[in-house]
Amino acid sequence: MPRRLPPLNALRAFECAARHLSFTKAADELHVTQAAVSHQIKGLEDWLGLMLFRRLNRALELTEAGESYLPAVKDALDTLSHATERLLRRDGSGALTISTMPSFAAKWLVMRLGRFQGRHPELEVRLHTTSQIVDFNQQDVDIAIRFGAGRWPGLRCERLLTEDIYPVCSPALLAGDRPLATPEDLRHHTLLHDDYFITWGTWAEAAGLTGVDVTRGPRFDDSGLLLQAATEGTGVALARGVLVADDIAAGRLVRLFDVHLPGDYAYYVVAPPQHFSRPKVKAFRDWLFEEAAPTERAAHLSALPGRAPAPTLSSDA
């Protein structure tokens, strides 16, 4: 059987006015006008079909109905207030579920998460890695990091990191007996491929490279595995700048040549708009942008003069 409940604002006005026995003091506490309080209570009395107050010349008294109604209304409002406080405290702590691609998790996020956990020990971080777009309506996910053009309907999308594409190899391969001084030297090396839409063919065209079969070599369905293979000296990889930045900084990989392509896509922080007001989501979002700033600065400082125009390809990943 459906509940018969009067408007919540009217109940708040009644409880507050009954506590103070004053419409004026109730208006001050509720930050509304005295007329608004009077209107809310009149509406509640009409809804109930009962008088709750006696309006005297310079005083306000509860009627018998008002005296009877007040304890139950106060208890109900207290219960609702306590439940709301508990819910908000839980939303500021507890589990924080993050969804992102396996490659981004392995090559950028995981190695930084310890700093976030140290700053927010009250949060239990849960990392959900998938190449699929998260459905916030169906999945228990607080926030996602996605790679694409930043167009996901119904979601707030904030650009986190931009992307450049360039060849990399291990220092051991670079120091081998087959030099890698110019793009033409790639003919003597294994080319490594992933499923990104900017391919070795796109890069070779930008570099003016001809006479080299850029379709040969092993293929990986994950960019993290591609970079691992390059680190092991398997061959030369066409790398995405964000994912390879830490490997280059640590000396595990070396950037080659002076031609790199600006990607059309970027990494975005993504969630329904209302999620960003949650304390734990806001804390993670703010920390992400703080962590991303050095990576972005390094990408701009490392821009080389041989930069080629971006390919005109576009679709979300």
VOPAGU-2260 file (C-alpha; in pm, 1 decimal, decimal comma):
REM VOPAGU-2260
SITE   aa  ch    i         X         Y         Z
SITE  MET   A    0       0,0       0,0       0,0
SITE  PRO   A    1     153,7     337,4     -99,2
SITE  ARG   A    2     264,7     569,2     180,9
SITE  ARG   A    3      66,0     886,7     244,0
SITE  LEU   A    4     337,3    1141,5     319,3
SITE  PRO   A    5     307,7    1520,3     334,8
SITE  PRO   A    6     577,2    1736,3     169,5
SITE  LEU   A    7     915,6    1716,9     345,2
SITE  ASN   A    8     967,3    2095,6     346,9
SITE  ALA   A    9     634,8    2140,8     524,4
SITE  LEU   A   10     734,3    1886,0     790,3
SITE  ARG   A   11    1067,9    2063,6     844,0
SITE  ALA   A   12     889,3    2396,8     882,1
SITE  PHE   A   13     641,9    2247,9    1130,5
SITE  GLU   A   14     908,3    2078,6    1343,8
SITE  CYS   A   15    1126,2    2389,9    1351,9
SITE  ALA   A   16     836,8    2626,3    1433,6
SITE  ALA   A   17     708,0    2386,3    1700,9
SITE  ARG   A   18    1051,3    2369,9    1862,9
SITE  HIS   A   19    1085,5    2747,5    1877,9
SITE  LEU   A   20     712,3    2825,6    1903,1
SITE  SER   A   21     794,7    3102,6    1659,2
SITE  PHE   A   22     761,1    3136,6    1282,0
SITE  THR   A   23    1027,5    3409,4    1288,1
SITE  LYS   A   24    1291,2    3193,3    1460,7
SITE  ALA   A   25    1202,5    2899,0    1237,3
SITE  ALA   A   26    1252,9    3120,5     932,0
SITE  ASP   A   27    1597,7    3225,3    1062,0
SITE  GLU   A   28    1704,2    2864,5    1118,7
SITE  LEU   A   29    1577,8    2747,0     779,7
SITE  HIS   A   30    1712,9    3053,6     595,5
SITE  VAL   A   31    1375,2    3142,5     444,1
SITE  THR   A   32    1123,6    3418,8     503,0
SITE  GLN   A   33     863,6    3414,6     778,4
SITE  ALA   A   34     597,0    3420,7     509,9
SITE  ALA   A   35     745,4    3103,9     355,0
SITE  VAL   A   36     730,4    2921,9     689,7
SITE  SER   A   37     372,6    3034,8     745,9
SITE  HIS   A   38     279,8    2920,5     393,3
SITE  GLN   A   39     441,4    2577,5     441,7
SITE  ILE   A   40     261,2    2516,7     771,0
SITE  LYS   A   41     -73,5    2635,2     632,6
SITE  GLY   A   42     -25,5    2390,6     344,6
SITE  LEU   A   43      53,6    2109,1     589,2
SITE  GLU   A   44    -256,8    2188,3     794,6
SITE  ASP   A   45    -468,8    2186,2     479,5
SITE  TRP   A   46    -313,6    1854,0     373,7
SITE  LEU   A   47    -387,4    1700,7     715,0
SITE  GLY   A   48    -723,1    1870,7     758,4
SITE  LEU   A   49    -614,5    1964,6    1112,4
SITE  MET   A   50    -493,0    2277,7    1288,5
SITE  LEU   A   51    -141,6    2234,9    1430,5
SITE  PHE   A   52     -93,7    2580,1    1584,2
SITE  ARG   A   53    -302,0    2841,3    1762,3
SITE  ARG   A   54    -202,0    3181,7    1627,5
SITE  LEU   A   55    -237,4    3411,8    1928,1
SITE  ASN   A   56    -179,5    3788,3    1930,5
SITE  ARG   A   57     187,3    3773,5    2023,3
SITE  ALA   A   58     240,6    3402,3    2074,5
SITE  LEU   A   59     219,5    3064,2    1907,6
SITE  GLU   A   60      86,3    2749,8    2072,7
SITE  LEU   A   61      60,2    2390,6    1956,4
SITE  THR   A   62    -285,0    2242,6    1937,0
SITE  GLU   A   63    -353,7    1897,4    2074,7
SITE  ALA   A   64    -303,7    1760,1    1721,8
SITE  GLY   A   65      25,3    1948,7    1693,9
SITE  GLU   A   66     147,1    1818,3    2031,4
SITE  SER   A   67      61,3    1463,7    1924,3
SITE  TYR   A   68     225,0    1497,3    1580,1
SITE  LEU   A   69     551,8    1666,0    1686,1
SITE  PRO   A   70     742,2    1368,5    1846,0
SITE  ALA   A   71     685,9    1143,4    1545,2
SITE  VAL   A   72     787,0    1415,5    1297,5
SITE  LYS   A   73    1100,1    1497,5    1500,9
SITE  ASP   A   74    1200,2    1131,1    1522,1
SITE  ALA   A   75    1146,0    1083,3    1148,4
SITE  LEU   A   76    1354,5    1389,9    1058,2
SITE  ASP   A   77    1630,3    1284,5    1301,6
SITE  THR   A   78    1637,1     935,6    1147,5
SITE  LEU   A   79    1657,9    1080,3     797,0
SITE  SER   A   80    1932,6    1324,1     903,0
SITE  HIS   A   81    2142,9    1051,6    1066,1
SITE  ALA   A   82    2102,1     820,8     767,2
SITE  THR   A   83    2210,8    1099,8     532,2
SITE  GLU   A   84    2518,6    1175,6     743,6
SITE  ARG   A   85    2617,0     808,5     745,6
SITE  LEU   A   86    2573,6     787,3     370,1
SITE  LEU   A   87    2784,1    1098,2     308,6
SITE  ARG   A   88    3057,1     974,4     543,2
SITE  ARG   A   89    3061,2     644,3     356,2
SITE  ASP   A   90    3084,7     828,2      23,0
SITE  GLY   A   91    3389,3    1012,5     152,6
SITE  SER   A   92    3560,7     685,8     250,1
SITE  GLY   A   93    3530,5     315,2     178,6
SITE  ALA   A   94    3573,6     170,4    -170,5
SITE  LEU   A   95    3674,5     377,9    -473,0
SITE  THR   A   96    3628,9     181,8    -795,7
SITE  ILE   A   97    3830,7     304,8   -1095,2
SITE  SER   A   98    3790,6     167,8   -1446,3
SITE  THR   A   99    4059,3     205,0   -1712,5
SITE  MET   A  100    4237,9      20,9   -1991,7
SITE  PRO   A  101    4493,1    -250,6   -1898,0
SITE  SER   A  102    4774,8     -68,4   -2083,7
SITE  PHE   A  103    4717,8     263,5   -1904,1
SITE  ALA   A  104    4689,0      87,0   -1568,9
SITE  ALA   A  105    5012,2    -108,5   -1617,6
SITE  LYS   A  106    5226,8     163,3   -1775,7
SITE  TRP   A  107    5112,0     478,6   -1593,2
SITE  LEU   A  108    4851,7     448,8   -1318,7
SITE  VAL   A  109    4958,0     153,9   -1101,7
SITE  MET   A  110    5307,1     285,5   -1030,5
SITE  ARG   A  111    5153,4     611,4    -901,5
SITE  LEU   A  112    4859,7     475,7    -704,0
SITE  GLY   A  113    5070,2     428,4    -391,4
SITE  ARG   A  114    5100,1     805,4    -357,6
SITE  PHE   A  115    4723,7     844,2    -373,9
SITE  GLN   A  116    4670,8     563,9    -121,2
SITE  GLY   A  117    4924,0     724,7     111,6
SITE  ARG   A  118    4735,9    1053,4      95,3
SITE  HIS   A  119    4394,7     887,8     139,4
SITE  PRO   A  120    4436,2     577,3     357,5
SITE  GLU   A  121    4063,4     588,6     434,9
SITE  LEU   A  122    3985,6     482,5      77,1
SITE  GLU   A  123    3997,5     125,9     -51,4
SITE  VAL   A  124    4108,6     152,4    -414,3
SITE  ARG   A  125    3962,4    -104,2    -652,9
SITE  LEU   A  126    4109,1    -101,0   -1003,2
SITE  HIS   A  127    3891,1    -247,6   -1277,6
SITE  THR   A  128    4081,2    -293,3   -1604,8
SITE  THR   A  129    3896,5    -346,1   -1930,1
SITE  SER   A  130    3910,5    -233,9   -2290,5
SITE  GLN   A  131    3532,6    -196,7   -2292,7
SITE  ILE   A  132    3350,4     129,6   -2224,2
SITE  VAL   A  133    3211,2     125,0   -1870,4
SITE  ASP   A  134    2834,2     151,5   -1825,6
SITE  PHE   A  135    2788,1     363,0   -1512,5
SITE  ASN   A  136    2419,8     269,9   -1501,0
SITE  GLN   A  137    2492,7    -102,4   -1483,5
SITE  GLN   A  138    2835,6    -124,9   -1318,4
SITE  ASP   A  139    2951,1     -20,2    -972,4
SITE  VAL   A  140    3220,0     219,7   -1095,2
SITE  ASP   A  141    3292,2     560,6    -944,9
SITE  ILE   A  142    3519,2     709,5   -1212,4
SITE  ALA   A  143    3691,2     598,2   -1533,8
SITE  ILE   A  144    3994,6     694,0   -1739,5
SITE  ARG   A  145    3928,8     643,6   -2108,5
SITE  PHE   A  146    4119,3     698,2   -2431,6
SITE  GLY   A  147    3936,7     860,7   -2721,9
SITE  ALA   A  148    3808,7    1184,8   -2866,7
SITE  GLY   A  149    3628,6    1285,4   -2546,7
SITE  ARG   A  150    3276,9    1234,4   -2675,4
SITE  TRP   A  151    3077,7    1007,3   -2446,2
SITE  PRO   A  152    2713,3    1123,6   -2426,5
SITE  GLY   A  153    2572,9    1191,2   -2081,6
SITE  LEU   A  154    2916,9    1192,0   -1917,0
SITE  ARG   A  155    3147,0    1468,6   -1803,1
SITE  CYS   A  156    3478,5    1426,4   -1986,0
SITE  GLU   A  157    3794,0    1610,3   -1873,1
SITE  ARG   A  158    4110,2    1587,5   -2084,4
SITE  LEU   A  159    4389,4    1447,2   -1868,3
SITE  LEU   A  160    4683,3    1361,8   -2096,5
SITE  THR   A  161    4757,2    1422,5   -2464,0
SITE  GLU   A  162    4933,6    1168,6   -2681,1
SITE  ASP   A  163    5227,4    1164,5   -2923,7
SITE  ILE   A  164    5336,0     866,7   -3134,1
SITE  TYR   A  165    5702,8     784,3   -3203,6
SITE  PRO   A  166    5941,1     484,3   -3239,8
SITE  VAL   A  167    6126,3     342,4   -2938,5
SITE  CYS   A  168    6364,4      53,4   -2874,2
SITE  SER   A  169    6574,9     -85,7   -2592,4
SITE  PRO   A  170    6922,0      65,6   -2531,5
SITE  ALA   A  171    7071,1    -278,1   -2600,3
SITE  LEU   A  172    6916,7    -284,1   -2947,6
SITE  LEU   A  173    7038,1      67,9   -3014,3
SITE  ALA   A  174    7390,4     -30,3   -2915,5
SITE  GLY   A  175    7388,7    -341,3   -3135,3
SITE  ASP   A  176    7569,5    -400,1   -3462,8
SITE  ARG   A  177    7275,3    -268,7   -3668,3
SITE  PRO   A  178    7263,0     110,8   -3625,5
SITE  LEU   A  179    6936,9     301,3   -3593,2
SITE  ALA   A  180    7056,9     642,2   -3700,5
SITE  THR   A  181    6790,3     708,2   -3967,1
SITE  PRO   A  182    6442,0     570,8   -4044,9
SITE  GLU   A  183    6591,7     371,6   -4334,1
SITE  ASP   A  184    6780,5     161,6   -4077,2
SITE  LEU   A  185    6446,1       9,4   -3969,3
SITE  ARG   A  186    6479,2    -234,0   -4264,3
SITE  HIS   A  187    6727,9    -430,9   -4052,5
SITE  HIS   A  188    6503,6    -460,4   -3746,2
SITE  THR   A  189    6181,3    -629,1   -3638,7
SITE  LEU   A  190    5885,1    -391,2   -3622,0
SITE  LEU   A  191    5638,7    -437,1   -3335,6
SITE  HIS   A  192    5270,2    -352,2   -3382,8
SITE  ASP   A  193    4967,3    -296,8   -3160,2
SITE  ASP   A  194    4602,7    -230,3   -3248,7
SITE  TYR   A  195    4625,5     151,0   -3239,5
SITE  PHE   A  196    4489,1     320,2   -3551,2
SITE  ILE   A  197    4813,5     515,0   -3617,2
SITE  THR   A  198    5027,9     243,1   -3771,9
SITE  TRP   A  199    5384,8     203,2   -3890,2
SITE  GLY   A  200    5252,3     282,4   -4238,2
SITE  THR   A  201    5117,5     618,1   -4116,0
SITE  TRP   A  202    5446,1     699,7   -3944,6
SITE  ALA   A  203    5654,9     589,8   -4245,9
SITE  GLU   A  204    5454,1     818,5   -4473,3
SITE  ALA   A  205    5511,3    1112,5   -4237,9
SITE  ALA   A  206    5882,3    1031,3   -4220,1
SITE  GLY   A  207    5914,6     996,8   -4598,0
SITE  LEU   A  208    6027,5     636,4   -4554,8
SITE  THR   A  209    5997,7     410,5   -4860,7
SITE  GLY   A  210    6128,0      71,3   -4956,7
SITE  VAL   A  211    6067,5     -81,8   -4612,4
SITE  ASP   A  212    5794,5    -339,9   -4548,9
SITE  VAL   A  213    5625,9    -178,9   -4249,0
SITE  THR   A  214    5360,9    -451,5   -4221,2
SITE  ARG   A  215    5602,0    -722,0   -4104,9
SITE  GLY   A  216    5658,0    -817,3   -3742,3
SITE  PRO   A  217    5457,5    -949,5   -3446,2
SITE  ARG   A  218    5131,8    -788,8   -3330,8
SITE  PHE   A  219    4998,1    -729,6   -2979,7
SITE  ASP   A  220    4643,0    -654,0   -2871,6
SITE  ASP   A  221    4766,3    -456,0   -2571,0
SITE  SER   A  222    5004,0    -158,5   -2584,2
SITE  GLY   A  223    5157,5    -252,6   -2250,9
SITE  LEU   A  224    5266,4    -588,4   -2394,1
SITE  LEU   A  225    5402,5    -408,8   -2701,6
SITE  LEU   A  226    5627,8    -194,5   -2482,1
SITE  GLN   A  227    5734,8    -493,9   -2275,8
SITE  ALA   A  228    5846,5    -667,3   -2594,4
SITE  ALA   A  229    6041,1    -356,3   -2698,1
SITE  THR   A  230    6204,3    -340,2   -2353,7
SITE  GLU   A  231    6319,3    -699,7   -2394,4
SITE  GLY   A  232    6489,4    -608,6   -2723,7
SITE  THR   A  233    6242,7    -797,4   -2944,9
SITE  GLY   A  234    6222,3    -509,5   -3193,3
SITE  VAL   A  235    6127,1    -146,2   -3249,2
SITE  ALA   A  236    5784,5     -33,8   -3128,8
SITE  LEU   A  237    5571,3     256,2   -3243,9
SITE  ALA   A  238    5487,7     386,4   -2898,6
SITE  ARG   A  239    5224,2     610,9   -2743,8
SITE  GLY   A  240    5400,9     886,7   -2553,2
SITE  VAL   A  241    5201,4     870,2   -2230,1
SITE  LEU   A  242    5249,8     495,4   -2192,7
SITE  VAL   A  243    5621,2     501,1   -2271,7
SITE  ALA   A  244    5722,9     815,2   -2077,4
SITE  ASP   A  245    5827,6     632,8   -1759,0
SITE  ASP   A  246    6022,7     366,8   -1950,5
SITE  ILE   A  247    6216,4     639,7   -2131,7
SITE  ALA   A  248    6279,8     833,5   -1810,0
SITE  ALA   A  249    6409,7     514,7   -1644,2
SITE  GLY   A  250    6633,5     429,9   -1940,8
SITE  ARG   A  251    6450,3     107,9   -2024,6
SITE  LEU   A  252    6361,7     242,6   -2370,6
SITE  VAL   A  253    6510,3     503,2   -2602,7
SITE  ARG   A  254    6323,1     736,3   -2834,4
SITE  LEU   A  255    6431,9     721,0   -3199,6
SITE  PHE   A  256    6456,7     971,1   -3484,6
SITE  ASP   A  257    6304,0    1318,0   -3505,9
SITE  VAL   A  258    5957,9    1243,0   -3645,4
SITE  HIS   A  259    5660,9    1200,0   -3418,2
SITE  LEU   A  260    5288,8    1221,5   -3478,1
SITE  PRO   A  261    5039,9    1408,1   -3261,1
SITE  GLY   A  262    4753,1    1173,5   -3182,5
SITE  ASP   A  263    4395,5    1286,1   -3237,6
SITE  TYR   A  264    4300,0    1110,8   -2915,9
SITE  ALA   A  265    4375,2    1178,4   -2549,2
SITE  TYR   A  266    4318,2    1028,5   -2205,8
SITE  TYR   A  267    4006,3    1159,1   -2033,1
SITE  VAL   A  268    3868,8    1143,4   -1681,0
SITE  VAL   A  269    3509,2    1030,0   -1731,3
SITE  ALA   A  270    3205,9     991,9   -1504,3
SITE  PRO   A  271    2843,0    1102,0   -1476,1
SITE  PRO   A  272    2839,5    1472,4   -1376,1
SITE  GLN   A  273    2695,3    1402,1   -1030,9
SITE  HIS   A  274    2983,5    1169,3    -942,6
SITE  PHE   A  275    3230,9    1458,1    -942,6
SITE  SER   A  276    3065,4    1608,7    -633,7
SITE  ARG   A  277    3139,6    1296,3    -426,3
SITE  PRO   A  278    3433,4    1362,1    -191,4
SITE  LYS   A  279    3623,2    1044,7    -281,9
SITE  VAL   A  280    3578,9    1098,7    -657,2
SITE  LYS   A  281    3684,3    1463,4    -629,7
SITE  ALA   A  282    3991,7    1360,8    -429,5
SITE  PHE   A  283    4096,6    1108,1    -694,8
SITE  ARG   A  284    4019,7    1343,7    -983,3
SITE  ASP   A  285    4227,1    1625,7    -830,1
SITE  TRP   A  286    4515,7    1388,8    -754,9
SITE  LEU   A  287    4509,8    1254,3   -1112,5
SITE  PHE   A  288    4554,7    1599,3   -1262,3
SITE  GLU   A  289    4833,1    1673,2   -1014,4
SITE  GLU   A  290    5013,4    1354,7   -1119,1
SITE  ALA   A  291    4952,7    1414,2   -1490,7
SITE  ALA   A  292    5107,2    1763,0   -1490,7
SITE  PRO   A  293    5474,4    1645,1   -1503,1
SITE  THR   A  294    5394,3    1398,8   -1782,5
SITE  GLU   A  295    5228,9    1674,3   -1986,4
SITE  ARG   A  296    5520,2    1913,0   -1926,0
SITE  ALA   A  297    5771,0    1646,8   -2030,7
SITE  ALA   A  298    5573,1    1578,4   -2348,0
SITE  HIS   A  299    5580,8    1946,6   -2446,8
SITE  LEU   A  300    5951,4    1986,1   -2364,1
SITE  SER   A  301    6041,5    1681,1   -2570,7
SITE  ALA   A  302    5865,8    1807,0   -2885,4
SITE  LEU   A  303    6114,3    1784,3   -3170,9
SITE  PRO   A  304    6136,9    1995,6   -3489,5
SITE  GLY   A  305    6048,1    1710,4   -3724,9
SITE  ARG   A  306    5688,7    1696,0   -3606,6
SITE  ALA   A  307    5453,7    1575,8   -3880,5
SITE  PRO   A  308    5089,6    1675,8   -3931,6
SITE  ALA   A  309    4833,3    1468,1   -3748,0
SITE  PRO   A  310    4642,0    1203,9   -3946,7
SITE  THR   A  311    4277,6    1293,6   -3996,8
SITE  LEU   A  312    4134,9     980,3   -3837,2
SITE  SER   A  313    3884,3     988,6   -3557,0
SITE  SER   A  314    3678,6     743,5   -3352,7
SITE  ASP   A  315    3657,7     670,1   -2983,4
SITE  ALA   A  316    3856,8     383,7   -2838,3
